[in-house]
Amino acid sequence: MTRLSSRLIRTMLCVAMAVGAMAFGRARAEDVVLLASTVPGYMPGMVISSANRLSVPEGASVSLLFQSGDMLRLRGPFEGTLGQPQPGAASATAAMVADMFRMRGVDATVIGATRSTSLVRPRNTLEDVKVDPQRSATYCVEPATTVWITRPAALGTNEADAYALRRKGSNRMLSWPPGAERIEWPGDVTIEDGSQFEVATGGVTQATLTFRELSSTPMSGLARIADGLILGCHEQFDAELKRFSRSVAGPEVWITTDHGRRPAYHAGEPIVLTVMANMDGYLYCVAADRDGSDRPIFPAGAADGAQMRGSVALSIPGRRQPAGLTAVPGLARVRCWLADRDVTPQLPRALLGPPSTRFPDQLAGGLDDLFANINGTRIVADAVTVRTE
């Protein structure tokens, strides 16, 4: 039998998948929701269309939630769009999308359901929706949804303080009975997909309320979260997305420098670090020299201690940690550990000491084992190697 070249095999696979997609209907790209990220500037809840360009640096990752409820993790380096068929279309599955990315040399993994997903079950229906008449927002509704208007925090008793719904030149006055924390949406004011209402008091608009109708097609809780966020209903779905992300994505931490992930510096040059986590956690970073000695970098007296917000870039030096690193001969690498709970009380005092204070010999070199032996927490690590010329 004639042996086929790897390039020819890849070509045949691409053709086979394309033919399979055509058999199920025209390939369709869809919007996706960012579930978790270690890429600066990419926040959970962001909607990424098939035409948006994704830029994922080496070692960083983005986890994506599709409208079907399928999830995919892409790890950099990756530069491109999601213009290929996506899960949720009749033409492709999550596994097929991952295969398409892998054939382009991209590290792509389908995030499957695990036992932990059962601990955080997204809502499958929207029975009650509370709107704040003092804050502009978009709300998702269904035919069976009951919409409530919460009582304004400083509701006056004068006529001039009365609230009204305004749309297309018509006003509908609102009134909260004494002691009532909310009132039901007026039955004579129809809500349709895309409806916008101004809430005004004293002739001044306080907020704009926008309503979107969720798909009537039966869908899972995850698909509902994706659909709601794509429609812009962050008030209702951001918290659910964050809870679910923590359940399935798992903690990740990523480090880079102002000279990239493979930096080279001249002796005496300042080193600027950027650290990203894909979820809230507690961060601990050290600098390691070639002679085996370690020095603390973070928290090391940082404002707010070791606590780190997910998807918010931490700069060292920066606002929270003004002390930074300087390139010196012998500096080998920077390492960071991210824990999903505060493990500061279980760490040696030297690890939390002043920046650039060398650790005792018995601690240096044993940090990986130290963090690995802390029970009751999930801890992940990342490192960058530094070259000084």
C-alpha positions in Angstrom: 0.0 0.0 0.0 1.3 3.4 -0.9 2.1 5.6 2.2 0.3 8.9 2.2 2.2 12.1 3.2 1.1 13.9 6.4 0.2 17.0 4.4 -2.1 14.9 2.1 -3.8 13.2 5.1 -4.5 16.6 6.6 -5.9 17.8 3.3 -8.2 14.8 3.1 -9.4 15.3 6.6 -10.3 18.9 5.9 -12.2 17.9 2.8 -14.0 15.1 4.7 -15.2 17.5 7.4 -16.3 20.1 4.9 -18.3 17.5 3.0 -19.8 16.3 6.4 -20.8 19.9 7.2 -22.5 20.4 3.8 -24.4 17.2 4.4 -26.0 18.7 7.5 -26.7 22.1 5.9 -24.8 25.3 5.2 -22.0 26.0 7.6 -22.8 28.8 10.0 -20.6 30.9 12.3 -22.0 32.2 15.5 -21.2 34.6 18.3 -19.5 33.2 21.4 -19.1 34.4 25.0 -15.8 34.7 26.7 -16.0 32.3 29.7 -12.6 32.8 31.2 -9.3 34.4 30.1 -5.7 35.0 31.0 -5.3 37.5 28.2 -5.1 41.2 29.1 -8.1 43.1 27.9 -10.3 40.0 27.5 -13.0 40.0 30.2 -15.5 37.3 30.9 -18.9 38.1 29.4 -17.4 39.7 26.3 -19.1 38.7 23.1 -16.8 37.7 20.3 -18.3 37.5 16.8 -16.9 35.3 14.0 -15.3 38.4 12.5 -13.6 39.6 15.6 -9.8 39.0 15.7 -8.6 37.0 18.7 -5.0 37.6 19.8 -3.9 35.0 22.4 -0.2 35.3 23.4 2.0 32.3 24.0 1.0 30.4 27.1 -2.2 32.4 27.7 -5.6 31.0 27.2 -9.3 31.9 26.5 -12.2 29.7 27.3 -15.3 30.2 25.0 -18.9 29.4 25.6 -21.0 28.8 22.5 -24.7 29.4 22.0 -25.2 25.7 22.0 -23.7 25.4 25.6 -20.5 23.8 24.3 -17.2 25.1 25.6 -13.8 25.3 24.0 -10.4 26.4 25.4 -7.8 27.9 23.1 -4.2 28.3 24.3 -1.8 30.7 22.6 0.0 31.5 20.5 -3.1 32.1 18.3 -3.9 35.0 16.0 -7.1 34.9 14.0 -10.9 34.8 13.9 -13.6 32.3 14.7 -14.9 32.4 11.2 -15.2 28.6 10.8 -18.5 26.7 11.6 -19.2 26.7 15.3 -21.0 24.4 17.7 -24.7 25.1 17.8 -25.0 25.1 14.0 -26.3 21.9 12.5 -23.1 21.7 10.5 -20.5 21.3 13.3 -19.8 19.9 16.8 -17.4 21.2 19.4 -15.1 18.3 18.7 -15.0 19.2 15.0 -14.2 22.8 15.8 -11.4 21.7 18.1 -10.1 19.4 15.3 -10.2 22.3 12.8 -8.1 24.5 15.2 -5.6 21.7 15.8 -5.0 21.2 12.1 -4.0 24.9 12.1 -1.5 24.2 14.9 -3.6 25.7 17.6 -3.8 24.1 21.1 -7.6 23.6 21.3 -9.5 21.5 23.9 -13.2 20.8 24.3 -14.2 21.5 27.9 -16.5 18.6 28.8 -19.1 18.3 31.6 -17.6 17.2 34.9 -19.1 16.4 38.3 -18.4 19.9 39.3 -20.8 21.3 36.8 -23.7 19.7 38.7 -22.8 21.9 41.7 -23.6 25.0 39.8 -26.7 24.6 37.7 -27.6 27.6 35.6 -31.3 28.6 35.5 -33.4 27.1 32.7 -36.2 29.7 33.0 -36.6 33.3 33.8 -39.7 33.5 36.0 -39.1 36.8 37.8 -37.1 39.8 36.5 -36.4 42.8 38.7 -35.5 46.1 37.0 -33.9 49.1 38.6 -35.6 52.3 37.5 -32.5 54.3 38.4 -30.0 52.3 36.3 -29.9 51.8 32.5 -29.6 48.1 31.6 -30.8 45.4 29.2 -33.1 42.7 30.5 -33.9 39.4 29.0 -37.5 38.1 29.2 -39.6 35.1 28.2 -43.4 34.9 27.5 -43.9 33.6 31.1 -41.6 36.1 32.8 -43.1 38.5 35.4 -41.3 41.9 35.3 -41.0 43.8 38.6 -39.9 47.4 39.1 -38.0 48.0 42.3 -38.7 50.9 44.6 -36.3 53.8 44.0 -33.9 54.3 46.9 -34.9 57.9 47.5 -38.6 57.9 46.5 -40.2 61.2 47.5 -43.8 62.0 48.3 -44.1 65.1 46.1 -45.7 65.0 42.7 -42.5 66.3 41.2 -40.8 63.2 42.4 -43.3 60.9 40.6 -41.8 58.3 38.2 -43.1 57.6 34.8 -42.3 55.2 31.9 -41.9 57.0 28.6 -41.9 55.5 25.2 -42.6 57.1 21.8 -44.0 60.3 23.4 -46.4 58.5 25.8 -46.1 58.5 29.6 -47.3 55.9 32.1 -47.1 57.0 35.7 -45.7 54.6 38.3 -46.8 54.4 42.0 -45.4 52.3 44.8 -47.7 51.6 47.7 -46.3 52.5 51.2 -43.8 49.8 52.2 -43.8 48.0 48.9 -40.3 47.2 47.7 -41.5 46.5 44.2 -44.4 46.8 41.8 -45.4 44.6 38.8 -44.8 46.0 35.4 -48.0 47.8 34.2 -50.2 45.4 32.3 -51.2 48.0 29.8 -47.5 48.6 28.7 -46.5 45.9 26.3 -43.0 44.6 26.3 -41.6 43.3 23.0 -38.2 42.2 21.8 -36.1 45.3 21.5 -38.5 47.6 23.4 -36.9 50.6 25.1 -38.4 52.7 27.9 -37.1 55.8 29.6 -37.7 56.1 33.3 -38.2 59.8 34.2 -38.9 61.8 37.3 -39.4 65.5 37.4 -39.0 65.6 33.6 -35.5 64.2 33.8 -34.6 60.8 32.4 -33.1 58.6 35.1 -32.5 55.4 33.1 -33.2 53.6 29.9 -34.6 50.0 30.1 -34.1 47.7 27.1 -35.8 44.4 26.8 -34.8 41.4 24.7 -36.6 38.2 24.2 -34.8 34.9 24.8 -35.1 32.2 22.1 -38.2 30.2 22.4 -36.3 27.1 21.3 -35.7 24.8 24.3 -32.1 25.1 25.5 -29.9 24.1 28.4 -28.9 26.5 31.2 -25.5 27.1 29.7 -27.0 27.9 26.3 -29.4 30.3 28.0 -26.4 32.1 29.7 -24.7 32.4 26.3 -27.9 33.6 24.6 -28.6 36.1 27.4 -25.1 37.7 27.3 -25.1 37.9 23.5 -28.3 39.8 23.8 -26.6 42.2 26.3 -28.4 41.0 29.5 -25.4 41.3 31.8 -27.4 42.3 34.9 -29.0 38.8 34.9 -26.2 36.6 33.6 -22.8 37.9 34.6 -22.9 36.4 38.1 -24.1 33.1 36.7 -21.3 33.1 34.2 -18.7 33.8 36.9 -20.0 31.0 39.1 -20.1 28.5 36.3 -16.6 29.5 35.1 -15.1 28.8 38.5 -16.7 25.4 38.4 -15.6 24.2 35.0 -12.7 26.2 33.7 -10.2 25.7 36.6 -7.7 28.3 37.8 -5.0 29.4 35.5 -2.2 32.0 35.9 0.0 33.5 33.2 3.1 35.7 33.4 4.8 37.8 30.8 7.3 40.7 30.7 7.6 44.0 28.9 10.1 42.0 26.7 7.7 39.1 26.1 7.7 35.5 27.4 11.3 34.9 26.4 12.9 38.1 27.6 16.5 39.3 27.3 17.6 42.3 29.3 20.8 44.3 29.7 22.3 44.4 33.2 20.7 47.1 35.2 17.6 47.4 33.0 14.2 47.4 34.9 11.9 44.4 34.4 8.2 45.0 34.2 6.0 41.9 34.9 2.4 41.4 33.9 0.4 38.7 35.7 -3.0 37.5 34.7 -5.4 35.0 36.4 -8.6 33.7 34.8 -10.5 33.9 38.1 -10.2 35.5 41.5 -7.5 34.0 43.7 -4.4 34.6 45.8 -1.0 35.2 44.1 2.5 34.5 45.3 5.6 35.3 43.1 9.3 34.9 43.5 12.5 35.5 41.5 15.0 32.7 41.3 18.7 33.0 40.6 20.9 30.5 38.9 22.7 29.8 42.2 19.4 28.3 43.6 18.5 31.3 45.8 15.0 32.8 45.7 13.6 36.2 46.5 10.0 37.4 47.1 8.3 39.6 44.6 4.6 39.4 45.5 2.7 40.0 47.7 5.8 41.3 49.7 3.9 44.1 51.3 1.6 44.8 48.3 -1.6 46.7 48.9 -4.5 44.3 49.5 -2.1 41.5 50.2 -2.0 38.4 47.9 -5.6 38.8 46.7 -5.9 39.0 42.9 -8.9 39.7 40.7 -9.6 37.5 37.8 -9.0 38.8 34.3 -7.5 42.0 35.7 -3.9 42.5 34.7 -1.5 43.0 37.7 1.6 45.0 36.9 4.9 44.7 38.9 6.0 47.3 39.6 2.6 49.0 39.7 0.0 50.6 41.9 -0.3 47.6 44.3 3.4 46.7 44.3 5.8 49.6 43.7 8.9 47.5 44.1 10.1 45.9 40.9 12.9 43.8 39.5 16.2 44.8 37.9 18.1 42.6 35.5 21.2 41.3 37.1 23.7 38.6 36.1 22.4 35.3 37.5 18.7 36.1 37.4 17.2 33.0 36.0 13.4 33.1 36.1 10.3 34.4 37.8 7.7 32.0 39.2 4.1 32.6 40.3 1.6 30.4 42.1 -2.2 31.1 42.1 -4.3 29.6 44.9 -8.1 29.6 44.9 -8.1 30.5 48.6 -5.9 32.6 50.9 -3.0 30.3 51.9 -0.9 33.1 53.4 -1.2 31.7 57.0 0.3 28.4 55.8 3.4 29.9 54.1 6.8 30.7 55.6 7.2 34.3 56.7 10.2 34.7 54.4 7.9 34.2 51.3 6.0 37.2 52.4 8.9 39.4 53.4 10.4 42.5 51.9 11.1 42.4 48.2 14.5 41.0 47.1 15.3 39.6 50.6 16.9 36.2 49.9 15.2 33.1 51.3 16.9 30.8 53.8 18.8 28.0 52.1 16.3 25.4 53.5 13.4 27.2 51.7 15.0 28.0 48.4 14.3 25.4 45.8 11.6 23.7 47.7 8.7 26.0 46.8 7.0 23.7 44.4 6.7 21.0 47.0 5.6 23.6 49.6 2.6 24.7 47.5 1.9 21.1 46.4 1.5 20.0 50.0 -1.2 22.6 50.9 -4.5 20.7 51.2 -8.0 22.0 50.5 -7.1 24.3 47.6 -6.4 24.3 43.9 -3.0 25.8 43.1 -1.5 26.4 39.6 1.8 27.9 38.6 3.5 29.6 35.7 7.1 30.9 35.1 9.1 32.9 32.6 12.9 32.4 32.1 14.9 35.7 32.1 18.2 36.2 30.2 20.6 39.0 31.2 23.1 40.1 28.7 
